[in-house]
Amino acid sequence: MSAGHLVVDLGGVVCHFDHAHRLARLAQACALDPEQIHALLWRSGFSADCDRGRYGSAAQVRTRIRTVLGFAGSDDDIDDAWCSAFRPNSAVIDVLDRCRGERVLALFTNNGPLEEQVLTRRYPDVFARFDHLCFSYRLRHRKPDPAAFTAVAGHLGASSEAVIFIDDSPANVAAAGTAGWHSLQYHDAAQLRHDLGEAAGRLQR
């Protein structure tokens, strides 16, 4: 592939993402059921606030989780439960290794400081592949907000026509297309390999 930027989502692409498993893990640690936890931490807007940078450190996120859930476990217990939703997708990682070519590889994810601290520590070999880690809490904007795409392009110093973007969310893929990026919706690793090959061919024409 020719030089440029390959920008990839984390949950649902680079990592399998299982929110129900995370809720179950949190429920095991406190006297609430998974639906209550989802309401308190997700429907309330807390998780989105983490993604937007309202909580600037992992410690602040943990403190809020303890307060809201009455979570009595250790920091490690919170980290393990909160980040248990993510598990590296080895098939996708292999496709990226084989197909990135000379491109700059960047991660662009709607996640906060707790995910960044824990996941980069837990899976260092996965994150070491990336030239840039663009977590939304640092950008102060979440996908599909156009401002998030503008911020990432500015951080990368990338022109829109030189970016291939991969995400499992149709809304995020559409927003990337509006930003002028070459956007691909992720379905599975085999389709990703095919789509990256076709995208590279179009860009070289």
C-alpha positions in Angstrom: 0.0 0.0 0.0 1.1 3.5 -0.7 2.1 6.0 2.0 -0.8 7.6 4.0 -2.7 6.9 7.2 -4.7 3.9 8.3 -7.0 4.8 11.2 -8.7 2.0 13.1 -11.3 1.7 15.9 -10.6 -0.2 19.1 -13.7 -1.9 20.5 -15.4 -4.0 17.8 -12.4 -3.9 15.5 -8.9 -4.3 17.0 -10.6 -5.8 20.1 -13.7 -7.9 20.4 -16.1 -5.9 22.6 -18.5 -7.5 25.0 -20.4 -4.9 27.1 -22.7 -7.6 28.7 -19.7 -9.4 30.1 -18.4 -6.2 31.6 -21.8 -5.5 33.3 -21.8 -9.0 34.7 -18.3 -8.6 36.1 -19.3 -5.3 37.7 -22.4 -6.9 39.1 -20.4 -9.6 40.8 -18.5 -7.0 42.7 -21.4 -4.9 44.1 -25.0 -5.3 45.2 -26.6 -4.2 41.9 -27.8 -6.1 38.9 -26.4 -5.5 35.4 -29.3 -3.4 34.2 -29.0 -1.1 37.2 -25.3 -0.7 36.5 -25.9 0.0 32.9 -28.4 2.7 33.9 -26.1 4.3 36.5 -22.9 4.3 34.4 -24.0 4.4 30.7 -27.6 5.7 30.3 -26.7 8.4 32.9 -24.1 9.8 30.5 -21.1 9.0 32.8 -19.3 6.8 30.3 -19.8 9.3 27.6 -18.5 12.0 29.9 -15.4 9.9 30.5 -15.0 9.6 26.7 -15.2 13.4 26.3 -12.6 14.1 29.0 -14.7 15.3 31.9 -12.7 12.9 34.0 -9.1 13.6 33.1 -7.4 10.7 34.9 -8.0 7.0 35.6 -8.1 7.7 39.3 -11.0 10.2 38.9 -12.9 7.5 36.9 -12.3 4.9 39.6 -13.5 7.3 42.3 -16.7 8.0 40.5 -17.4 4.3 39.9 -16.9 3.6 43.6 -19.2 6.4 44.6 -22.0 5.5 42.1 -21.9 1.7 42.6 -20.7 1.5 46.1 -17.8 -0.5 44.7 -15.7 -1.8 47.6 -13.0 -3.7 45.8 -9.5 -2.7 44.9 -8.3 -0.6 42.0 -7.3 -3.8 40.3 -10.8 -5.1 40.7 -12.3 -2.0 39.1 -9.7 -2.2 36.3 -10.3 -5.8 35.6 -14.1 -5.5 35.6 -14.3 -2.2 33.6 -11.9 -3.3 30.9 -13.1 -6.9 30.7 -15.2 -5.9 27.7 -12.1 -5.7 25.5 -10.2 -8.8 24.1 -7.7 -8.4 21.3 -8.9 -9.7 17.9 -5.9 -11.6 16.7 -7.3 -12.0 13.2 -7.7 -8.3 12.7 -4.3 -7.6 14.2 -2.8 -10.0 11.6 -4.6 -8.2 8.8 -3.3 -4.9 9.9 0.2 -6.2 10.2 0.0 -7.7 6.7 -1.8 -4.8 4.9 -0.7 -1.6 6.5 2.3 -1.3 4.1 4.1 2.0 4.6 1.1 3.7 6.1 1.0 5.4 9.5 -1.2 3.3 11.7 -3.4 5.2 14.2 -6.0 4.1 16.8 -9.1 6.3 17.1 -11.4 5.2 19.9 -14.2 6.6 22.0 -12.7 5.8 25.4 -11.5 7.5 28.5 -8.4 7.5 30.7 -9.1 4.3 32.5 -9.3 2.3 29.3 -6.1 3.9 28.0 -4.2 3.2 31.2 -5.3 -0.4 31.8 -5.5 -1.7 28.2 -2.1 -0.3 27.1 -0.6 -1.9 30.2 -2.4 -5.2 29.8 -1.9 -5.6 26.0 1.4 -3.7 25.3 2.2 -5.8 22.2 -1.1 -4.8 20.6 -0.8 -1.0 21.3 2.9 -0.9 20.3 1.9 -1.5 16.7 0.3 1.9 16.5 2.2 5.1 15.7 -0.6 7.2 17.3 -3.2 6.5 20.0 -6.1 8.9 19.7 -8.4 8.4 22.7 -11.5 10.6 22.6 -11.0 11.9 26.1 -7.8 13.6 25.0 -9.6 15.1 21.9 -12.6 16.3 24.1 -14.9 15.0 21.3 -16.4 11.6 20.5 -17.1 9.9 17.2 -19.3 10.6 15.2 -18.9 14.3 16.2 -17.2 16.0 13.1 -14.9 17.8 15.6 -13.4 14.5 16.6 -12.4 13.7 13.0 -11.0 17.2 12.6 -9.0 16.8 15.8 -7.5 13.5 14.7 -6.6 14.8 11.2 -4.9 17.7 12.8 -3.0 15.5 15.3 -1.9 13.2 12.5 -1.1 16.0 10.0 -3.1 14.0 7.5 -5.0 15.2 4.5 -8.4 13.6 4.2 -7.8 11.9 0.9 -4.8 10.1 2.4 -6.8 8.4 5.3 -8.4 5.0 5.3 -10.7 4.7 8.3 -12.1 1.4 9.7 -14.9 1.2 12.3 -17.8 -1.2 13.1 -20.3 1.7 13.6 -22.3 2.8 10.6 -22.7 6.3 12.1 -18.9 6.6 12.6 -18.2 5.3 9.1 -20.7 7.8 7.6 -19.1 10.7 9.6 -15.7 9.8 8.4 -16.9 9.8 4.8 -18.4 13.3 5.4 -15.0 14.4 6.6 -13.5 13.2 3.3 -11.9 10.1 4.6 -12.0 6.8 2.8 -14.2 4.9 5.3 -14.8 1.1 5.6 -17.3 -0.6 7.9 -15.7 -3.6 9.7 -17.6 -6.9 9.5 -15.0 -9.6 9.9 -11.2 -10.1 9.3 -11.6 -11.7 5.9 -13.8 -8.8 4.6 -11.4 -6.3 6.1 -8.5 -7.8 4.2 -10.5 -7.6 0.9 -11.7 -4.1 1.6 -8.2 -2.8 2.4 -6.9 -4.2 -0.8 -9.6 -2.5 -2.8 -9.2 0.8 -1.0 -5.5 0.8 -1.6 -6.1 0.1 -5.3 -8.5 3.1 -5.6 -6.1 5.4 -3.9 -3.3 4.4 -6.2 -5.3 5.2 -9.3 
